[in-house]
């Protein structure tokens, strides 16, 4: 808009300068013309009067001359007449001329001195006036002078009129010019560009193939449009050949899954049905930052895994809007298209009150179910009030889903995690035809452990509303089936792994979750520069670096890991000043007292170990206690010699898989807890029992001393596993199983 205003301003300035220059010239010419004309007429008049007055000047009485003067004074534009003797004394003077007019006297004297006509413009009675004096003679000498006085005010009026007319014309022209410019810009620039952008956007999101209206009509942009059209055709061709390739690859299930292949696969099996993803945590959280609104991706294994799937297959994701600016960016149905940088699916936000969040999320989910399922030596807390909020919020989510699937024939609903265990039953009760899946991202404990939950039956019954219940490992499936067998009246089929309750069958199956396995697009130099930058910013000069990346959660074994580092440095002091351990820790669930205390405990432990081993500027542990974005984390993964994952119990643990996927140099060692789901797949990691600090310390030594060839062999194997079993494969298998059920 500013540019358009500038263009119009420049044009108006140029036009104005031209008009002003022409007007000045026109005024100049007109003034000269009018003055010349006046002088000419005055001369004619003076000469003819002179002929009347001169012969009789000496003999006639003053009265006679005064009569002559008055007789001529009433003519148009003729302001008066003066007759002077040769001493410049007034002989007769029109009453319209002030007697004492020194200008008239002076011009008369000048004419007599020069013995020729003299004239000039002066102001008389506030009026512009022209005076012309001619000398009068007798036979021998000058006897006096005749002064003709003419009104010249009309000259200024005429000149003002020219200015007014021209400026008015300029105003009209400037207005018309601005309007014309705006219309031209709109028709010939804005509209074609807008159509072009719309066409490209449609192509990018895989839309239509036809030329958008008006795109080809613009002669101005024809070369650009031709070029863009060629790029569009190439893009559409590339997309269709990618689709074709993906379709072909559908047959060969052993080739790696990609977003494109998943998209094609789902198109094939969904046949127009929509996928509804439901979770507590949302993938994009909008927050206020001064006057601006920003968004970030949460540190959540569930979000990391599900987001690429939603990007690939579209649909709707229903989640709790937890950001302080979330409400400001949604439409009147609480929806927003995401990812914000390239919208591909709809995020629908569910709002919770503080009381609901506190009871359902912090209370029942995180203080009750989380420790119950993880068995990490933290006693679960079950409060009746929290349970009430948990039921209420689950109903809120179920209502949101029911509203969205109102017009859907056989919707596919995939519910995520332990926050929403009651939702499957709530939705199934209203919509028996909907296909419902529930994926449990955390471990399922043994039946004895689970039995302490006061509302175990309600939770199990709620979950069994789903047609398919997925866990990361077969062990968790077995634990779940055994728990149901103990707690609920049901029929269990151990061959099919199904549970039948009230004539409804739920399939229980393992689906080991994974990550997208990103394509590495950075050169080795870029990676090296990133590594140098990290070392410099953290002032790390050691030869070796180890890394831990976690949410600050007591199940992740962070304290046990620090103990392992301490034992390692005590047992192998030669590594002092040679080795640094970076722990990246995203604050998590900080409103829960246990998490708050745990964060402080980690800080204290880091301080204790650092002060015990500190030598000059070197300290063994660097704690980075903040949320990092994935790009930053990737740089850390690439910069270190080993990554230490020591969860005390973890459904899968995606950090382990992210580290492996990031190491396109096939270097680095993964040390992995035996209590993670990931340890079932990543067998080339150094597997440890995190409770055994000695073993962790030995593994650190083994990692630092591992030969590069050995590192490459192990890393290559692990990368193959993660690449082939990525999250696209996970969702393809999970959704295919669901669709086959209904
Ligand atoms: P989480 O307990 O959240 O997931 P995990 O699988 O390790 O654990 O995923 C954590 C995610 O958060 C990773 O993508 C990681 O990069 C990111 N992250 C960690 N620290 C971060 C930081 N400081 N800043 C920003 N991001 C950070 C739950 C279960 C897991 C299961 C997943 C998926 O507990 O067992 O693997 O769901 O099912």
Boltz pocket constraint, residues with backbone or C-beta under 6 A from the ligand:
constraints:
  - pocket:
      binder: B
      contacts: [[A, 297], [A, 298], [A, 299], [A, 300], [A, 301], [A, 302], [A, 304], [A, 305], [A, 441], [A, 442], [A, 513], [A, 549], [A, 550], [A, 551], [A, 584], [A, 585], [A, 586], [A, 587], [A, 624], [A, 626], [A, 627], [A, 628], [A, 629], [A, 630], [A, 633], [A, 650], [A, 651], [A, 652], [A, 653], [A, 654], [A, 655], [A, 656], [A, 658]]
      max_distance: 6.0
